[in-house]
Amino acid sequence: MLKILLIEDNQALLDKLTFVLEGLSGVEISTATDFFKAQKVINEKKDINLIIADYRSGHTKELNLFQKSVSSINCIISLDDLDDTDQILGWKVIEKIDRGSLASKLKESIEKLKQADPTENLKFCRIKTSILLETSPLHADIYAKLSETKYLKIFLAGDVFDAADFTKYTEQKKIEYMYLREDSCKTFINKYISQIDEFTKRHQPPTHDQLSSMNMIAYESVQELTNVLGFTEEVQQLAKSHVQMTVAFMDKKPNLQKMLAKMKSHKGKYITDHAYMLSYISCSIATNLEWASEATFFKLSLAAFLHDFGISDHALAACSTLAEAKATGLNEKELTAFKNHPFVAAEQVKKMSEIPPDVDVIIQQHHELPDGKGFPRGVTAAHIAPLSSVFIVAHDMVKNIFFAPPEGFNLNTYLLEAQARYQQSSFKRVLAAAKKLELEA
């Protein structure tokens, strides 16, 4: 954020310049009509990083005192004579503008200054704008994307990002995502992890809507950070911290109606929403099987969070079979990649430290079927792990919930239809446990 102090003793011109600058993104304007008032602003705000001053303003004594206190702050000054440098000693002047053209040239000067940060050869990571509320004060510079190669710095490390900023950028400017420089990601991740851990320690649990939104933000953040950094230890810890928070606040009897309402408000967010619901339903089935434990819930929830890792297409993520995936228009190479995505996600999990066993197996087997017609290995029920069978049924159920007919999802109807697919004894026990779920849409 470029925080500007505008000093001008002509109130009409001050109002005009303020109006021009407030139309720019990534700026915050403070004003003063003399150097004495400007000093008060500097003392109160302490984070002004650009001064725009008209040298007609103030008396010599006030001017000299003010110069000493702001000698390290960049300044743009307006003068009658641009060659006159005697009176600007003591200022860190980055540009001089003729007073007669101040109003017309100032906007252009600010835009150039904002874009002075060279970004063409840097890598950036996309993050949800809403995450900045959770990580304020910011521990890294934040950018907006102008083009595929240009990014505009709009917040500085140390800035506070508050509800007013969130409204300005998401609702007024429609900016859903901000960007981090690659070299700032580690600092940002550590701050985000600490915020999640602090949130988990609170006695007051979050609402369902809060937890759902946090899940979406965390999931997208892990995906984006992995795309830029790889699945580093910091990214792994972010995933684990979020899943630990989900388990800590999980309601083991999910209110499906509220979940569906939230899903409808997140159109086009199948990947994140179905992962969130999958963690709830798989843990609820495990509870009905009398397998309830924090370790079991963590395994199922981490598997839910990471099982489609690497898939960004929501329509593809909703495919249960290779035939469905092929029908989306995939070529042979893309179809092979989809077939192998359980392997890829499982391998990512194996890289994680201090992870309980079975999580990689659950992920690897989440598209298998008891009759051997699933993928990627095509194994039968005898070779499918117990927790995998819970996850497979929950995964199937979630898809049916998500794409329910207009009259809504009916659990009994689903279970009758599912019996044909899950006839083996281990899966029959899972269906019996699923029957006890309190799911009413």
C-alpha positions in Angstrom: 0.0 0.0 0.0 1.4 3.4 -1.0 0.5 5.7 1.9 0.7 9.3 0.7 0.7 12.6 2.6 -0.6 15.4 0.4 0.4 18.9 1.6 -1.4 21.9 -0.1 -2.6 25.2 1.4 -5.1 25.8 -1.4 -8.2 23.9 -0.2 -9.8 23.8 -3.6 -6.6 22.4 -5.2 -6.1 20.0 -2.3 -9.6 18.6 -2.8 -9.0 18.2 -6.5 -5.7 16.4 -6.1 -7.2 14.1 -3.4 -10.1 13.2 -5.7 -7.6 12.3 -8.5 -5.4 10.2 -6.3 -8.2 8.3 -4.5 -9.2 6.9 -7.9 -6.0 4.9 -8.0 -5.6 1.4 -6.6 -3.2 0.6 -3.8 -3.0 4.1 -2.4 -4.1 5.6 0.9 -4.3 9.4 1.1 -3.8 11.7 4.1 -3.9 15.5 3.7 -2.7 18.6 5.4 -2.9 22.3 4.6 0.4 23.3 6.2 3.6 21.8 7.4 2.6 22.0 11.1 -0.5 19.9 10.4 1.6 17.6 8.2 3.9 16.9 11.1 1.0 15.9 13.2 0.0 13.3 10.5 3.5 12.0 10.4 3.6 11.6 14.2 0.2 9.9 14.3 0.5 7.5 11.4 4.3 6.8 11.3 3.9 4.7 8.1 3.7 7.4 5.4 6.0 6.4 2.5 5.4 9.3 0.1 5.0 13.0 0.6 3.6 15.3 -2.1 4.3 18.9 -1.2 3.7 22.3 -2.7 6.6 24.6 -1.8 4.3 27.6 -1.3 3.0 26.0 1.8 4.3 26.9 5.4 6.8 29.3 6.8 10.5 28.8 6.7 10.9 27.7 10.3 8.1 25.2 10.0 9.5 23.9 6.7 13.0 23.4 8.2 11.6 21.5 11.2 9.5 19.3 9.0 12.3 18.5 6.6 14.4 17.1 9.4 11.7 14.7 10.5 10.9 13.3 7.0 14.4 13.3 5.5 14.1 9.5 4.7 10.7 9.6 3.1 10.3 9.9 -0.7 8.9 13.2 -1.8 7.3 14.6 -5.0 7.4 18.4 -4.9 5.8 21.1 -7.0 7.8 24.2 -7.9 7.4 27.3 -10.0 11.0 26.8 -11.3 12.1 23.2 -11.8 15.7 24.2 -11.9 15.6 25.8 -8.4 17.2 23.2 -6.1 18.4 25.5 -3.3 15.1 25.3 -1.4 14.7 21.6 -1.6 17.9 20.6 0.3 17.1 18.1 3.0 14.3 16.3 1.1 14.5 12.9 -0.6 13.1 14.2 -3.8 12.2 11.5 -6.4 10.4 13.9 -8.8 9.8 17.6 -9.4 6.6 18.7 -11.1 5.8 22.2 -12.5 3.2 23.7 -10.3 1.1 24.7 -13.3 0.7 21.1 -14.4 0.6 19.4 -11.0 -3.0 18.2 -11.3 -2.5 16.7 -14.7 0.9 15.0 -14.2 0.6 13.8 -10.6 -1.6 10.8 -11.4 0.9 9.6 -14.0 3.8 10.1 -11.6 2.2 8.0 -8.9 1.3 5.2 -11.4 5.0 5.1 -12.5 6.2 5.0 -8.9 3.9 2.1 -8.1 5.1 0.1 -11.1 8.8 0.8 -10.4 9.1 -2.5 -8.6 10.5 -4.8 -11.3 8.4 -8.0 -11.5 9.0 -9.3 -15.0 11.5 -12.0 -14.0 9.9 -13.0 -10.6 7.7 -15.8 -9.7 4.4 -15.1 -7.9 2.0 -17.2 -5.9 -1.7 -16.5 -6.0 -3.6 -16.3 -2.7 -7.2 -15.6 -1.8 -7.7 -11.9 -0.9 -9.7 -13.0 2.2 -6.6 -14.7 3.6 -5.0 -11.3 4.2 -7.6 -10.7 7.0 -6.2 -13.7 8.8 -2.5 -12.7 8.4 -2.7 -9.0 9.1 -0.4 -7.2 9.9 1.1 -8.4 6.7 4.5 -10.1 6.8 5.2 -9.7 3.1 4.6 -7.3 0.2 1.3 -8.0 -1.6 0.7 -7.5 -5.3 -2.2 -7.3 -7.8 -1.8 -8.9 -11.2 -1.9 -6.5 -14.1 -0.9 -9.0 -16.9 0.9 -12.3 -17.3 4.3 -10.5 -16.7 3.4 -7.4 -14.6 2.4 -7.2 -11.0 1.6 -4.0 -9.0 2.6 -3.8 -5.4 -0.4 -2.4 -3.4 0.5 -3.4 0.2 3.8 -3.4 2.0 5.1 -5.7 4.7 3.8 -4.4 8.0 0.6 -2.9 6.5 -2.7 -3.7 8.2 -5.3 -5.3 6.0 -8.7 -4.7 7.5 -12.4 -5.2 6.7 -12.5 -1.9 4.8 -9.6 -3.1 2.5 -11.3 -6.4 2.0 -14.6 -4.6 0.9 -12.7 -2.3 -1.3 -10.7 -4.9 -3.2 -13.2 -7.8 -3.3 -16.5 -6.1 -3.7 -15.7 -2.8 -5.3 -12.7 -3.8 -7.4 -13.7 -7.5 -7.8 -10.2 -8.7 -7.0 -10.6 -12.2 -5.6 -6.9 -13.1 -5.6 -3.7 -11.2 -4.6 -0.2 -12.3 -5.2 3.0 -13.0 -3.2 6.5 -13.0 -4.5 8.1 -16.5 -4.4 10.8 -15.3 -2.0 8.2 -14.1 0.5 6.1 -17.3 0.6 7.9 -19.0 3.4 7.4 -16.0 5.7 3.8 -15.9 4.7 3.2 -19.6 5.3 4.7 -19.5 8.8 2.5 -16.6 9.7 -0.6 -18.4 8.4 0.3 -21.5 10.3 0.7 -19.6 13.5 -2.7 -18.0 12.9 -4.4 -21.4 12.4 -2.7 -22.8 15.5 -3.9 -19.9 17.6 -7.4 -20.2 16.2 -7.4 -23.9 17.1 -6.5 -23.1 20.7 -9.5 -20.9 21.2 -12.3 -22.3 23.3 -15.0 -20.8 21.1 -15.4 -23.0 18.0 -16.0 -21.4 14.6 -19.3 -21.5 12.9 -19.9 -24.0 10.1 -19.7 -21.1 7.5 -16.4 -20.0 9.0 -14.9 -23.5 8.9 -16.1 -24.1 5.4 -14.6 -20.8 4.2 -11.3 -21.5 6.0 -11.2 -24.9 4.3 -11.6 -23.4 0.9 -8.9 -20.8 1.5 -6.5 -23.3 3.0 -7.0 -25.8 0.2 -6.5 -23.3 -2.6 -3.4 -21.8 -0.7 -1.8 -25.3 -0.5 -2.4 -25.9 -4.2 -1.1 -22.6 -5.3 1.9 -22.6 -3.0 2.8 -26.2 -4.2 2.6 -25.1 -7.8 5.2 -22.4 -7.2 7.4 -23.8 -4.4 6.7 -27.6 -4.6 5.3 -29.6 -1.7 7.9 -28.1 0.8 8.0 -28.8 4.5 6.3 -25.4 5.1 3.4 -26.2 2.7 3.1 -29.7 4.3 2.8 -28.1 7.7 0.2 -25.7 6.5 -1.9 -28.7 5.3 -1.5 -30.6 8.6 -2.3 -27.5 10.7 -5.5 -26.9 8.8 -6.6 -30.5 9.0 -5.8 -30.6 12.8 -8.1 -27.5 13.2 -10.8 -29.2 11.1 -10.7 -32.3 13.3 -10.6 -30.2 16.5 -13.9 -28.4 15.6 -15.6 -31.1 13.7 -19.3 -31.8 14.4 -19.6 -35.6 14.0 -23.3 -35.2 13.1 -23.1 -32.9 10.1 -26.0 -30.7 9.1 -26.3 -31.5 5.4 -28.8 -28.7 4.8 -26.4 -26.1 5.9 -23.6 -27.7 3.9 -25.7 -27.7 0.8 -26.6 -24.1 1.3 -23.0 -23.2 1.5 -22.1 -25.2 -1.6 -24.7 -23.3 -3.6 -23.0 -20.1 -2.6 -19.7 -21.5 -3.9 -20.7 -22.3 -7.4 -17.8 -23.8 -9.3 -15.9 -24.8 -6.1 -16.6 -28.6 -6.3 -13.0 -29.6 -5.4 -12.9 -27.7 -2.1 -16.5 -28.2 -1.1 -16.6 -31.9 -1.7 -13.3 -32.4 0.1 -14.8 -30.5 3.1 -18.0 -32.6 3.1 -16.0 -35.8 2.5 -14.1 -35.3 5.8 -17.3 -34.9 7.7 -19.2 -37.8 6.3 -16.2 -40.3 6.3 -15.6 -39.4 10.0 -19.3 -39.8 10.8 -19.4 -43.3 9.2 -16.2 -44.2 11.1 -18.0 -43.1 14.3 -21.0 -45.4 13.5 -18.6 -48.3 13.0 -17.2 -47.5 16.5 -13.8 -46.6 15.0 -14.0 -43.1 16.4 -10.6 -41.7 17.5 -8.6 -38.5 16.9 -6.1 -40.5 14.8 -8.8 -42.0 12.6 -10.4 -38.6 12.1 -7.1 -37.1 11.2 -6.3 -39.8 8.7 -9.7 -39.5 6.9 -9.7 -35.7 7.0 -6.1 -35.4 5.7 -7.0 -37.9 2.9 -10.1 -35.8 2.1 -8.0 -32.7 2.0 -5.3 -34.1 -0.3 -6.9 -36.9 -2.3 -7.4 -34.8 -5.5 -4.2 -33.0 -5.1 -3.0 -31.7 -8.4 -6.4 -31.6 -10.1 -7.7 -28.0 -10.7 -10.6 -28.7 -13.1 -13.8 -29.0 -11.1 -15.6 -31.1 -13.7 -12.7 -33.6 -13.9 -12.6 -33.8 -10.1 -16.2 -34.9 -10.1 -15.6 -37.9 -12.4 -15.8 -41.2 -10.6 -14.7 -43.5 -13.5 -12.3 -43.3 -16.4 -15.3 -43.4 -18.8 -16.7 -40.2 -17.2 -13.3 -38.6 -17.4 -12.8 -39.5 -21.1 -16.3 -38.0 -21.8 -15.0 -34.6 -20.7 -12.8 -34.5 -23.8 -9.5 -35.7 -22.4 -6.8 -37.0 -24.8 -5.0 -40.2 -24.0 -2.1 -38.5 -22.2 -4.5 -36.5 -20.0 -6.6 -39.6 -19.4 -3.5 -41.4 -18.2 -2.7 -38.5 -15.9 -6.2 -38.7 -14.4 -5.9 -42.4 -13.9 -2.7 -42.0 -12.1 -3.7 -39.0 -9.9 -4.3 -41.2 -6.8 -0.7 -42.4 -7.1 0.6 -38.8 -7.4 -1.4 -37.6 -4.5 -0.4 -40.6 -2.4 3.3 -40.0 -3.2 2.9 -36.4 -2.0 1.6 -37.6 1.4 4.5 -40.0 1.8 6.8 -37.0 1.8 5.1 -35.6 4.9 6.7 -36.1 8.2 4.9 -37.3 11.3 1.9 -38.6 9.4 0.2 -41.7 10.7 0.1 -44.8 8.4 -2.8 -45.6 6.0 -3.3 -42.0 4.7 -1.4 -42.7 1.5 -3.3 -46.0 1.1 -6.6 -44.3 1.5 -5.7 -41.8 -1.1 -4.3 -44.3 -3.5 -7.5 -46.5 -3.3 -10.2 -43.8 -3.3 -11.3 -44.6 -6.8 -11.1 -48.4 -6.4 -14.3 -50.5 -6.3 -14.9 -53.9 -4.5 -15.6 -55.7 -7.8 -12.2 -54.7 -9.2 -13.6 -52.3 -11.8 -12.1 -49.2 -10.2 -8.7 -47.5 -10.8 -5.7 -47.1 -10.7 -4.9 -50.7 -9.8 -8.3 -52.4 -10.2 -8.0 -54.2 -6.9 -11.0 -56.1 -5.4 -12.5 -55.8 -1.9 -10.1 -58.3 -0.4 -7.2 -55.9 -1.1 -9.0 -52.6 -0.1 -8.1 -51.4 3.4 -10.9 -50.9 6.0 -10.5 -47.1 6.2 -10.3 -47.0 2.4 -13.7 -48.7 2.2 -15.2 -46.0 4.4 -13.6 -43.3 2.3 -14.8 -44.9 -1.0 -18.4 -45.1 0.1 -18.3 -41.5 1.6 -16.7 -40.2 -1.6 -19.5 -41.8 -3.7 -22.1 -40.5 -1.3 -20.7 -36.9 -1.4 -20.9 -36.9 -5.2 -24.5 -38.0 -5.1 -25.3 -35.3 -2.5 -23.6 -32.6 -4.6 -25.4 -33.6 -7.8 -28.7 -34.4 -6.2 -31.9 -34.0 -8.2 -34.1 -30.9 -7.6 -36.1 -32.6 -4.9 -32.9 -33.1 -2.9 -30.7 -36.0 -1.7 -32.5 -38.9 -0.1 -30.2 -41.2 2.0 -32.5 -44.3 1.8 -32.8 -44.0 -2.0 -29.0 -43.7 -2.3 -28.4 -46.7 -0.1 -30.7 -48.9 -2.1 -29.0 -48.0 -5.3 -25.5 -48.4 -3.7 -26.1 -51.9 -2.5 -25.5 -53.2 -6.1 -22.0 -51.7 -6.1 -21.0 -52.6 -2.6 -22.2 -56.2 -2.0 -19.0 -57.5 -0.3 -19.2 -57.9 3.5 -16.7 -55.2 4.4 -18.6 -52.7 2.3 -22.0 -53.9 3.6 -20.9 -52.9 7.1 -19.9 -49.5 5.8 -23.4 -49.0 4.2 -25.0 -50.1 7.4 -23.0 -47.5 9.3 -23.9 -44.9 6.7 -27.6 -45.7 7.2 -27.3 -44.2 10.7 -26.2 -40.8 9.4 -28.5 -38.0 10.1 -28.6 -36.5 6.7 -31.7 -34.6 5.7 -31.5 -32.2 2.9 
